[in-house]
Amino acid sequence: MDRDTLLAQAHSILQKSNYSKEDSAKVDSLLALADSLVDHDALRRAKMDAYSDELGRPRLARPGTPDARFMAYLRQGKEALTSEERVRIHPVSERNTQIRAAQSVGTSSAGGYLVPTSFADWFFTVLKGTDAIFELSTVWETRTGSTSGFPILDDTSNEATIIAENSTSSEADAVFAALAFGETPMWRSGYLRCSIELVNDSHFDLEKLIAGAAAVRFARGIGGAFITTLLAAAGNGGTTASATAIAASEVVTLTENVDSAYLGDASFLMQRSTYVALQQLVGSSGNFMFPAAFDAAGRPLLLGWPVFFSPSMGAMTASQQPITFGSHSHFLQRRVANSLSIKVLVELFALYAQVAYECHWRVDGGLLLSGSNIPVAVLTMHS
């Protein structure tokens, strides 16, 4: 019996002219039963969404609904799938003899299962939470991973002008360049091994565990590569006087080295420990140089600009580069569509009563930089 039917019965009893104590007890029982059918989790989620909307904060991300067939694949390998479902094991665009041979170790499966939305949702949530470069950068998805280029417009020095009637327009050519990408590399998480007992526990969220573990590994590996690329391409934002400390004035100077055309979505990127050190800077009168401040979404602010954290940024030690400032959206992630996949290796660690998982993902990155434009500048520690 559904909730609406129970409430209707309670309402009809309340309408009786000779309402008795027995009727009252029955109504209480019906209302209690109806209340037990309410999705309280949904109510809590709605209340939290309303609270977030009121404060101007983004709503909490929620993973998609788990795919039952995908969960069967995680627990039993490709043998749990029908012949039609096995078509999803390896996308046609990726089929080539060399890749099939490399990915078939430990199973008779060629390649990996393209992950469903529920897996990808949690994977990208953890990825961005581990390293903010994945949140700040712009995503460019391509159908294949072949050599390609992304156009760059360097037009920060030109401006519109008033031309007198019947006069010839002045020439101010917009110069296009391109960020060249080679063959997109395949990143692999390495083996994630789970005991048979854990895999077979139907009450355990195996999908979420694997997605989170793989995301952290990718964030450390790919995030580190992204930061190295970013620092190598970023403009000079100054050098500190000390090899182990940053002065408040040096942070201000860093912001002055970015063209004002890129300040609309500018932000700071650093390790959390660097931010803590900056928060502890005090002036001659004992006041904090950078008082704690946050935006509407709870993001920390520095000089009025949001601060994001990346564990791959340099530390406050000699010759390191601990802070970047500017339009980090000019860092481009090139992702190959449908390349995030997972392999289940049932036999490889069977001797240890374990099942292994390995995630694959094709992604690359680069800074949209052309000519003298400086969308991102970096502060370097004294050597």
N, C-alpha and C positions, 0 to 999 in steps of 0.2 A: 504494500500500500504506500502511495507516495505522500509527500508532505501536504500538497494541496487538498487531497481527499480527506486527510486527517483534520485539517483546519476547517473544511466544509462541514464535517460531522460535528465538530465542536461548536461551530456557529449555529447549526440547526438546533442543538440541545439548548443553547443559550436563549433561543427564541421561544422556548416552551413557556406557556402561561403558568403551569404548575411546577416551576423549577424547584427541585429538591436537593437535599444534601448528597444523595447518590448521584444526581446529575452533575453536581459541582465536582465530586470526586472523579467522575468519568471525564469531564472537561479537562481537569488538571492532568489526568493521565494521557489524554489525546494531545494536549499541548506539549507535554514533556516528550512524547514520542515524536511529534513533529519537529521539536527543537533538536532532537538527536539526529535528524536527517539533514539539518542545515550544514552546508559546507563552510565550517568556521574558518578554514584556511583561506578560502576565497574571500570571506569577509575581511579577514586580517589583511590580505593582499590589497583589497580595494581601499581599506582605511590607510594603509601605508602609501598607496599611490596618491590618494587625496592629500595626505600630509606633504608628500614630496612636491605635488603641484602647487600647494599653498606656499611653500618655501622657495619655489623656483628651482628645485633640484631635479636632476634626471631621475626617472623611475628606476627601481632596482631591476637589473637584467635577470631573466629567468630562463633556464634551459628548456628546450623544446621537449615534446613528449617522446620518450624512448621508443625506438624502433624494435619491435619484438623479434623480427628476423635477424636484425643486427645483433641483438643480445644473444640469440641462438648461435650466431657465427662466432661471437667472442668466447662462448663457453665450449663449443664443440668443433669449431673450424668449419671448413667448406662443406664437410659431409652433412651438415645440418641444413643445407640449402638445396632448393630444387634446381634443375638444370637451367630454368629461366632466371632464377635469382643469381646463379653463378656468372651470368653475363655481366653483373655489376662488379664482379671480382677484379676485372682489369679493363679499363676503358679502351675502346678501339684505337683512339688517337695515340695511345702510349704503347701499343703493341709493337715490339720489335725484338728480335731474337736475343740480342745482347742483354736487354733489361730482363726479359723473361728468365734467362738462365741465372742471372745474378740474384733474382728475388725468389727463386723456387727452393732455396736451401731449407731443408727440414719439413717441407710439405710438398704435395703434388700440385699446389696452387701456383698459378703464374701471376705474381703481383699481389696487390692488396685490395681490400674491400673499400670502395669509396664511402667515406663516413657520412652518416645521416645528419640532419640539422641538429638533433639533440646533442650529438657528440661535438659538432663544430661550434655550437653556441657556447658550451662550457669551455672548450679548448681556447677559443678566442677571448673569452672573459678572463681566464687565468693568464693567458699570454700577455694581455694588456696590463693586468694587475701586477705581473712580475717585472715587466720592463715597459715604461711609458713611451718608448720610441715607436711601439706598435700602435699606440693610441694617437700619437701626434702626427705621424707620417700619413701621406696620401697613398691610397691603394689604387694600383693600376693592374687590372686583371686582363691577361691575354689568353687567347684560345690555346696557343702552343708556347713552348719555351724556346723557340728559335731566336736567332739574333734579331734585334729590333732596336728602334730608337724612339724616344719621347720628345716632342717639340718643346723648346724653351724660348720664351719671348723676353729679350732684354730691352726694355723700353722705359726704364726708370728715369732717364735724363731728358725725355721729350715731353712737351706740353702743348696744349691747344692754344691757339692765338686768334685774335680778331683780324680779319682781312677786309680791307676797304672794298666797297662795292666796285665790281668790274675789274678787280685786281686778281692776279694769279696767286694761287695758294702756294705757300712756302713748302719746301720738301723737308720732311722729317721722317725718314724711313724707319719702320719697325724692323729690327734685325732678329730673325729667328735662328736659333741654333738647335742642337739636339743632344739629349743625354743618351749615349750609346750603351746598350745592354748586349752582352754576349749570350751564349747558350745558358739558359737558367739552370743553376745547379740543383741537384737533388739532395736535400737534407734528410738525414735519418736519425731517429731518436736513439738508436741502439736498443738492445733487448730490455724489455720490462717483464720480469719473471714473477708469476703468481703461482701459489700452491694450488693443487687440484681442489683442495677443500674450499679455498676462497672462491675459486672459479665456479664451483658447483653450488655455492650458497645463493639461492634464488632471492634471498632478502637483502643481499649486499649489492650496492650500486656500482657494479664493476665498470660500466661504461664511463661513469663520472670519474672514477679513480684513474683509469688509464688515460682519459682525455687530459686530466689535470697534470699527471706525471709527465706526459709527453709535452704538454705546453711549457712546463718549467724548463725542460731540457732544450726545447727549441728556443725559448726566450734567452737562455744563457748562451747558446751557440750562435743563433742567427742574430740575436740582439747585440752580442759582442761584435760580430762582423759589421752590423749596421753602424754601430757607434764608431768603429775604426774608420769606416768609409766617411762618416759625417765629419769627424775631427780632421781627417786629411784634406777635406774639401772646404771646410769652414774658413772664413776670413779671420785675420788677426784682430783679436779683441784686447790685446795688451798682455803684458807680463808682470807678475807680482814682484814686489820688492823682496819678499821673503820666500824661502823654499818650502816653508811649512805652514804659512798662514796667509789669509787673504784680508786685505783692508777694505773697509766699506767704500772708500773712494774708487778702488779698483773695480768693484762691481758696477758702480755708476759709469765709469769709463767704458766698460764692456758694452753697456747698452748704447753708448754714443757711437759705436763703430758699426751699427747696423743702419742701413738706409731707411729713412722714415716711411718709404713705400711698403716696407715689410713689417711695420709695427702693429698693423690691424689685428693680427692673430699671434703676436709675439709671445714667447714664454721662455722660462729658464728650464734647463735640464741639467741635473746633477745627481750625485749619490745622496741618499738621505743623511748620511753623516756630515756631508759638506753643508747641507741646509742647517743642521743642528749647530754647527760651528759658527755659521753666519748669525744665527739667532742669539748667540752668546756674546757677540761683539758689543762692547759698551763704549760710550764717549767719555770725554774728560770729566764730565759731571756725574758719571755713573749711570746715565740713561742708556737704554738699549738703542743701538743704531738702526736695527730693523725690528721694530715691535711686531709681535705676532698679529697677522691679519689673514682673513679668509674670504673667499668669494661666496656667492649664494649657494654654490654646490659643495661648499666645505673644502675647496681646494686652497692650499696655502698660497699667499701672495708675497711677492718681494718687489718693492718699489712700484707696487700697483699691478705687476704682471704675475700671472699664475706660475707656480713652480711644479715641475714634474720630476719624477725620480727614475733613474736607470742605474742598476747595479754595475753596468759595464762602463760607466763614466769613470774618469781618472780620480785618484785620491789626492788629497792635499799634501803631496810630497814632491820633491825636486823633479822638475821637467815634465810632470804630469799635466793633463789638461782637464781640470775638474768641473768647469762650467761652460755651457754654451747658452747663447741667447739669440733669439730671432724667430723667424717664421719656420718652425720645424715642419710645417705642412709642405714645405718645399723639398723635404726628403721623400723620395718616392719608393714605395714598396711595389715591386713587380711580382705578382703572383700568377702562377699558371692555373687556369680554371680546372676544377675537378682533379687537382693533383694531391690533395690531402687524403691519404688512404692509410689503412692499417692492415698489417698481416698478422695472422694467428698461426703460431708454430706449435703444433700439438706434439709432434714426435721428437723435436730437437732436445728437449729437456725431460722427456718422459721418464728417463732413468731416475730423475730426482723428484718425480711426481709433481712436475711443474708444467705450466703452459707459458710460452713466451709471446710477447707482442712487440711489434715494431711499427712505428709510424713513419711515413714518408711524406715530404712536402717540398714542392719546387717553388722557391722564392729568392729574390735578389733585391738589391736596393742601391740607390744613388742620390746625390744632392743635385737639384735643378739649379745649376750654376753656369752663368755665361758672362763673358766679358768682365766688367768691373763691378757688377752687382754683387752685393753681399747680403743674402737673406739670413745667414746664420754666422755669428762670430764666436770665437772661443777664447777663453782666458787661460793662459799658460802659466804654470808655476815657475819661479826662478830656478835655474839649474844649480 
